[in-house]
Amino acid sequence: MGKVILEFDSVEESQDARVALDGYKWKMAMWDLDQMLRSTVKHGVGILDSTKNQATDTEIEVADKLREEIRDLLNSYGLNLED
Protein backbone atom coordinates (compact mmCIF):
# COMPACT_ATOMS: atom_id res chain seq x y z
CA MET A 1 0.00 0.00 0.00
CA GLY A 2 1.20 3.48 -0.79
CA LYS A 3 1.95 6.21 1.68
CA VAL A 4 -0.30 9.25 2.13
CA ILE A 5 1.09 12.36 3.78
CA LEU A 6 -1.18 15.11 5.03
CA GLU A 7 0.59 18.35 5.82
CA PHE A 8 -0.86 21.28 7.72
CA ASP A 9 1.39 24.28 8.25
CA SER A 10 -0.32 26.57 10.71
CA VAL A 11 -2.42 26.74 13.84
CA GLU A 12 -5.31 27.97 11.70
CA GLU A 13 -5.20 24.68 9.81
CA SER A 14 -5.35 22.58 12.99
CA GLN A 15 -9.12 22.15 12.64
CA ASP A 16 -8.60 20.88 9.08
CA ALA A 17 -6.01 18.43 10.40
CA ARG A 18 -8.44 17.17 13.05
CA VAL A 19 -11.19 16.69 10.45
CA ALA A 20 -8.79 14.75 8.20
CA LEU A 21 -7.62 12.54 11.05
CA ASP A 22 -11.14 11.88 12.36
CA GLY A 23 -12.53 10.71 9.01
CA TYR A 24 -12.44 7.05 10.02
CA LYS A 25 -14.32 7.84 13.26
CA TRP A 26 -17.04 9.58 11.27
CA LYS A 27 -17.34 6.54 9.01
CA MET A 28 -17.62 4.18 11.97
CA ALA A 29 -20.28 6.39 13.59
CA MET A 30 -22.31 6.34 10.36
CA TRP A 31 -21.82 2.57 10.13
CA ASP A 32 -23.11 2.12 13.69
CA LEU A 33 -26.14 4.31 12.97
CA ASP A 34 -26.86 2.36 9.79
CA GLN A 35 -26.62 -0.95 11.65
CA MET A 36 -28.99 0.28 14.36
CA LEU A 37 -31.51 1.28 11.68
CA ARG A 38 -30.93 -2.04 9.88
CA SER A 39 -31.81 -3.93 13.07
CA THR A 40 -35.08 -2.06 13.18
CA VAL A 41 -35.89 -2.80 9.54
CA LYS A 42 -34.73 -6.42 9.48
CA HIS A 43 -35.46 -7.62 13.01
CA GLY A 44 -38.10 -5.15 14.25
CA VAL A 45 -35.92 -3.91 17.12
CA GLY A 46 -37.33 -0.66 18.50
CA ILE A 47 -34.97 2.33 18.50
CA LEU A 48 -37.06 5.02 20.13
CA ASP A 49 -36.80 3.72 23.67
CA SER A 50 -34.05 2.19 25.78
CA THR A 51 -35.87 -1.10 26.40
CA LYS A 52 -35.47 -2.30 22.79
CA ASN A 53 -39.15 -3.23 22.51
CA GLN A 54 -40.66 -4.39 19.24
CA ALA A 55 -40.59 -1.62 16.64
CA THR A 56 -43.83 -0.16 15.39
CA ASP A 57 -44.67 -0.18 11.69
CA THR A 58 -43.95 3.55 11.64
CA GLU A 59 -40.51 3.05 13.21
CA ILE A 60 -39.67 0.41 10.63
CA GLU A 61 -40.77 2.66 7.76
CA VAL A 62 -38.81 5.63 9.14
CA ALA A 63 -35.71 3.50 9.75
CA ASP A 64 -35.85 2.17 6.19
CA LYS A 65 -36.27 5.69 4.77
CA LEU A 66 -33.41 7.02 6.89
CA ARG A 67 -31.09 4.25 5.69
CA GLU A 68 -31.97 5.16 2.12
CA GLU A 69 -31.40 8.88 2.76
CA ILE A 70 -28.05 8.22 4.46
CA ARG A 71 -26.87 6.20 1.48
CA ASP A 72 -28.07 8.84 -0.99
CA LEU A 73 -26.32 11.58 0.96
CA LEU A 74 -23.07 9.64 1.26
CA ASN A 75 -23.24 8.75 -2.42
CA SER A 76 -23.61 12.44 -3.32
CA TYR A 77 -20.22 12.99 -1.60
CA GLY A 78 -18.69 9.98 -3.34
CA LEU A 79 -18.69 7.95 -0.11
CA ASN A 80 -19.81 4.40 0.58
CA LEU A 81 -20.24 2.59 3.92
CA GLU A 82 -19.26 -0.74 2.40
CA ASP A 83 -15.79 0.36 1.20
ABEGO torsion letter per residue (X at the ends): XBBBBBBBABAAAAAAAAAAAAAAAAAAAAAAAAAAAAAAAAAGBBAABAAGBBBBAAAAAAAAAAAAAAAAAAAAAGBBAAX
